[in-house]
Amino acid sequence: MDRRTEDQRNTEALLGRILCYIHDVLPGPPASRHSPALSALLALPHDHLDDRLSALPDDLLRDVVSRLPVTDAARTAALSRRWRPVWRSAPLVLADLHLLPASLLAQPHVSRPDARRVASAVSRILAAHPGPFRCVHLVTSYTEESPPGLLARWLQLLAANAVQDLVLASRPRSFDLDLQLPAALFRIDTLTRLYLGLWKFPDTASFPRAASFPNLRELGLCSVVMDCRHMDFILAGCPVLEILCLQGNFAMDRLTLVGRSSLRCVQTSMVSDLEIAVEDAPHLERLIIWSAASTTRRCKRIKIAGAPALSILGYLDPGVHTLQVGNTIIKAGTRADPRTRVPSVKILGLKLCLGIQNEAKMLPCILRCFPNVERLHIKSKKTAETTGELNLKFWEESGATECIRLHINLMVFKNFRGDQSELCFLKSFLERAEMLQELVIVYGKGYFSSTTEANSRVKSLFDTTWASKCCSLVLFESNFPIDEEREILTFKRGSDFSIRDPFSFVVQP
């Protein structure tokens, strides 16, 4: 019994960490839980409130209230008679996290009584507010113990009140993701952004073929149990979709982009054994694979065919991925050919172990496919299967690539350990990169005992002749331990088109 109790605690702890990770990936609440502006507002004298705020136009008051957490927004009705009807007439912004006590927000699990209280409050708010609903985030109030039909009733209210932004996640208490999404979700045709977390996709065989989400521009699927048929169905129902984010890929081993004329950004994180084929996506600008794994020794295909606007690609991992350009699979020794080039890519991310010869051999072959790359990001992997440190002669014999010689002006080398394979590659790169302006080398927090030790590991790079006469080397310690993938905790950076380079966490965008 003691062993069974300990196993249960370990399982709950692991599930708690997974839940925390997934909920971190989901978009945050639309407003801060504690609004300093509102606190200052309530602290003002009553006559001052009347003088300054009550005279504002109704539209402006409604806009202000709709940007507050729901508890604070409802409290504005107590300010004065002028404010009393404002909340009910303003677009609803509801995040169920704001209904929890602050002491519970950091907990991976919500107790049954707390979940029931929050769910009851959500039901009352959705029923009381006449709409429209601007933004609704429900990530903590629906569990396996919720009454049957509760979620369907919520979704019906959301559809009736024209919700635009919806984040919907369950709180399972086991690793069995059996909570199925109600069909009512696919009747909300006003959605412009939708994120789903920890659900099982319903059988779509009986669903109508009409567009499910005709206005949806951003879709995020986080640990949703679904297969390829479900993904094809949902993509077919999103004619104006611009951003697709996928975290985890239970039961789905293929993502095919065909006829996606509006799609601009695709991001994946924590996927395993997933093949991606970009067959026809004329406006796709970003294909970002934050992290990927393979449960077999067979690499999964990343195919780039119809993507003339693709400018950001990565992280490609030769140990996990096989790159295919058009109809040609890129292998070690593949010659440069117009049919195997993707000239539109300007920012490229690669993840590989320079100590494994088969992976290192793929590096120049991959770079030849992207002749116009200007920014190169490399994550160095460490593995127990190293085939020996590759010397400078290996890189000299691999030959120069067009992008290194003529175009790359920034290279960021992450997870630097200072081993001979890394240093030989960096020396070879510096000897050939004529347009390089900055080489950024990042090592993990605490990996070296001191700054002096870190500096000594790169000292040999200055013994070679650099091709660029105006290049600077920046060496610094990351805020996180080596190999800690903190950037994949959110899709926000990759989806923000105002950020030129989503991989550059250590340099200006």
N, C-alpha and C positions, 0 to 999 in steps of 0.2 A: 504493500500500500504506500509506503514511503517512497519507493522508486516510482510508482505510478504518479504520485503527487508531484514529485520532482520533474518527471517528464512533462506533466501538464503545465507546470510553471515555465519550463524551458520553451515549450511550444507557444504559450501565451506571450512570452517575452519576444520570441522570434516574430510572431505575428504582429506584435506591437511595433517592432522596428520596421517591418514591411509596411504597415499601415501609415506610420509616420512618414516614410519615404514617399509613398504614393500620394498622400495628402499634401506633401510639400511640392510635388510635381504639379498638382492641380493649381489653377489660378487662385490667388488669394482673394479674400473678401473685397468687395468694391469700395469699402470705406473703413477707416480706422475704427477700432472698437471704442476708443476713447477720443472724442473730438475736442481738442483744445479750444477750437473756435466756439463750439457750443458751450463749453464750460465757462469761457470768458463771457459769452452772451448772457448766460443765466446769472452770472455774478453782477451784472449791471443793474442799477436801480430801475424799478419798474417804469417810472416816468421817462427815463432815458431810452428804454426799449420802445415805448410808444412814439417818442420823438424821432428816433432814428430808423426804426425798422418797420413799424406799422404802415408807414407811408410808401413803402416800396410797392411796385406793381405786383399783381397776383402771380404773373408768370415767373417773375424773379424769385418770389418767395417759394413757389412750388419747386423751382429748380434747386434752390438752396436745400430745402428739406429732403428732396429726393437723393441728395448726395450724402446724407447722414446715415449712420447705423440705425436700424429700424427702431430700437428702443429709444434712442435720442430723438429720432424723427417724431415718434408718437408723443414724446414729452413736450414738444413745442406747442401742443394744443393747450398746455397749461400756462403759456406765457401771457396770453390776453385773449379777449373775445375776437380780436382781429385774426389771431393765429389759429383759433379753434378748428376751422374747417380745412386748413391748409394741407395737413398730412393726408386726409382722405382724398383730396383732389390732386395730390402730387403723384407722379409715377412711383410705384412701390419699388424700393430697394430692400431686399431681405437676405440676410446671411444668418443661418441658424447658429453659427458659432457665436454670434453676438448675444444669443439667448442663454448661453452657458455662463456659470460663474467663472470669473477670471482664473481661479485656482485650478479649474479643470481643463483649461485650454492646452496645457502641455502634456496631458495624460494620453497615452495611446488608445486606451479603452474608455468608453463612456458607460457608466453604470446603467443598468436597466431602468431604475427610477428616474435618473437624469434624462436618459433618452426619451422616456415616455413624457416627461414634463416638457422637453423641448418640442417633441412632435405635437403635443397638444397645443402649445403656443403657436407653432407653425400653422396648424389647422385653423385656429382662431383668426390669425392675421390674414391668411389667404381668403377666408370667408368674409372677413369684415371689410377688407379694402375693395373698393369698387373698380380698381384698375385705372389705367393700364399698369402692367408690371414691367418695369425697365430691366431689373436684374434680380435673379433669385439664385442663391447658393445654398444647397442642401447637402451637407457633407457629414453631418454628425447625428441627424435625427432619425434616420431610417436604419433599422437593424433587423436581424432575423426574427426577433420577437414582435415586430410591428404588426398591428392587426391586418388581416387580409383585406385587400382592396384600398388600403390607405394611400399608397403611392399612386394608384390609378386615379383616385379622387383628386389628389393634389395636381396631377398632370392635366386633368380635365379643367381645373380652375386656371391653371397656367395657360392652357390653350384658349379658354374663353376670355382671358384678360390680356392676350397678345404679348406674352413674355418675349423678350428679345435676347437676353443673356441668361443662360442656364448652366449651372455646374451641379451635377447630381452624382453623389457617391454614396455607397452603402458602407456599413460598419460590420463586416462579418466577424464572427467569433471563432471561426475555424478556417482551415485552408480550402474547404470545399466552397467554391464560388457558385452557389446554386440559386442566388437571388436573381430572378429573371426580370428583365425590363418589360413593363407593360406595353401593349400595342398602342396605348393612348399617347405615348411619347411621339410616335410618328405622325400624329395629327396636329402637331404644333407647327404650323406653317409660317409663323412670324419670327422664328429664331434666326438670329444673325451669328450667335456664338453658342457652341454647345460642347461641354466637357463631361464625359462619363467616366466613373471610376468604380472598379470592383463589382462588375455585373456580369450576368450571363446573357448573351444576345438571344432574343427570341427567334423562333422559326419563322422565316420570312416567306415561306412558300405560299401562304394564303394572303399575303399583303398585296395591295394593289400596286400596279407598276407605275402609277403616277408619281411625280416628284414628291418626296417626303418632306424635304426642307428646301423650298424654292428660294429662300432668302439667306441661307446659311453661308457664311463666309469663313468661319473658323471652326474646326472640329478637332477635339482631342479625345482619344480613347486610351484610358489608362487601366491596364490589367482587366480588360474586358474579354470574357471567353467568347470567341467568335472564330469562324473559319473563313476561308477565302470567298465563299459564296456570299456571306454576310457583308464582307467588305465591299465586294463588287456591287451589291445591292445598295448599300448606303451611299457609295460614291456616285452611282447612277442617279440617285435622288437628290444630288446637291449640284445643280447646274452652275452656280456662281461661286463655288467653294474656292478660296484662295490659300488657306492655310490648313494643313493636315498634320496632326501630331499623334504619334503612336508610342505608348510606353507599355512594354510587354506585348507578347503576341501569342497568347494561349491558343493552341489548335490552329493557328494561321501560319502557313509557311511561305506565302507568296503575296506580294503587293505589286499589282500591275497598274500602271498609269497609261490609259489609252483614252484618247478623246477628251482629255482634261484641259480644255482650252483656257479656263480661268485660273487654274492652280499655279500659285507662285512659290510656295514654300512647303516642303515636306520634311518633317523631323521624326526621327525614331530614337528611342532610348531603351536600354535594357532589353533588347530583343535577342532572340536566339534562333539560329537556323532559318533566318528569313531572307528570301530572295526578293530583290527589288528590280523591276523592269520598267524603265521609262521609255515607253514605246512612242507615245504621242502626247507631249505636254509642251506646246509651243511657247507658253509664258512662264514655265518653271524657272525660277531664278536660283533657288536654294534647295539642295538635297543634303541634309545634315544627319549623319548617323553618329550620335553622341557616344554610344557604346553598343557593342554587339558581341555575341559569343556563339560558339559552335559546340554542340554536344556530340558531334561525330568528327572524324578526321576529314570529312568532305567539306570543302569550302563552298560557300553559297554565292550565287551569281549576283553581281550588281551590273545591270545592263543599261547603257546610255545609248539611246538611238535618236528619237525625235525630241531633242531638247535644245533648240538653237539659242535660247536665252539663258541657259544655265551658267551662272557666274561663280557660285560657291558650292564646293563639293568636299565632303569629308565627314568623319574620319574613315578612310579606306584602310583596311587591315589585311595585308596579304596572308596572314595566318588564319583569317576567317572568311575573307572575300576573294572571289575571282572576278576580275574586272572584264567586262565585255563591252566593246565599243562597236556599235552597229552589229555586224554579223561575225566579228572577229574577237575571239577570246585572247586576252593579253597574257602571254607566257614569258618566262625568262628567254631572252633572245629574240623576242618579236621585234621586227624592224619597223622603223618609222614609216608611216604610210598615210596619205591624206584620208583614207577611209578609217584609220584608227585614231584620228585626232579630234579633240573637242576644243576648238580654239576659243570658245566663249568663256571658259573657266579662268578666272583671275585669282581666286583664293582657293587653296587646296589644303586639306588636312589629311595626314597619314599617321598611322599607328603601327609600329613594327619593332621587332627585335633585331638590332644590327648585329647581334652575335649569332643569329641563325642564318646560315648561308642562303638557304632557299628564299627567305624573306628579303634579305639584303639584295639578292640578285634582282628581285622584282622592282626595287626602288627606281633605278634608271629607266626601266621599261614603262613603269607607270608615268613617270615624269615626261617621257616622250609623247605620251598621249595628250598632254596638256601644255602645249608649247608657249602659251601666253601667260602662264601663272606669274603673278607679281608678289603674292604673299604665300609663303609656305609654312605650314605648321606641322611639326613632327613630334609625336609622343613616343618616347622610347620605352619599350617594354622589356621586362626582365623575365626570363624563363629558365627553368631547370634543364631545358633541352638544348642549351647552347651547343653549337658545333665548332666552337673555337672563335677567338677574337680575330676579326678580319683586318689585315694590315693596309697601309696606304697604297700598296701596289694593286690590291684588289680594286680599289676605287678608281685608280688611274687607268686600269685596263677596261673599266666599264664604260669609259668615254664620257665626254661632256654632253649635256642635253641643252637644247635651245633655251628653255626657260631659265635654267641656272646661269647660263652664259650671258643672256641678253635682257632678261626681264625681271627676275626676282630682286626686289629691293628690300624685302623684310623676310627674315626667317626667325621663327620662334621655336626653340628646341626645349621641350618640356620633359620632366622626369630625368634630368641629367644625373648620371651616377659617376661619371669621370672614368669609365673603363676605356680600354684601348680601342675597342671597336667604335665607340662614339667619337673619340678624339680623332681617329683616322678619317672617319667620314667628314667631320667638321673641317679638318685641314684641307681635304680634297675640295670641299665646297668653297672654302675661302679662296683657294687658289684659282677657282674658275668663275666665281660670281662677280662679273665685272660691274653690274649695276647695283650691287648690294649696298644699302645705306645703314642697315642696322641688323645685328645678330643678337637676339635675346636668348639667353640660356637660363633656364629656371630649374632649380633643384628643390626637392621636397623639404618641408619643414623638419629640421632636426637631422637631416640625412648626413650632413657634415658637422663635425664638432664645433667648427668656428668659421668665420668669414675668411680667415687666413688659410685654412685648409681648402675651402672652396676655391679661392683664388689660385692656390697652387695647382689645382687639378686642371685649370684652363691655361696655365702659363705656357705650355708647349704650343698652343695655337699661335703665339706670337713669334715662333721660330720659323714659320713658313712665310712665303711671300703672298700677300693678299692681292687678288686681282683688282679689287676696288680700292681707290685711293681716298675715298671719303666715307669709309665704313667705321661704325663704332660698335663695340661689344658691350652689352649690358648683362651683368650676372647678378642674380639676386635670388633670395630664398622665398619660396611660396608660403602663403599663409596656412597651407594644408600639407599633411604628410604625403609622401610620394605615392602615386597611383590612386589618390583619393579623388574620385570624379565628382567634385562639388559642382561643376558647371552643369551637370545633367540633372540637377535638382529642380530645374525650371526650364520650360520651353520659351520663356518670355524673350530672352535675348535673341534667339534664332528667328523669332517671328517679328522682331522689331526692324522694319526696313530702314529706319533712320540710322541704325548701327551698320556701318559699312562692312565690318569684319566681326562676325559673332564669335569667332575663335580667339580673338585678341582680348583676353582678360587681363593682360599685363602691359598692353600698349594702348595708346589712344586710338579710338575708332576712326 
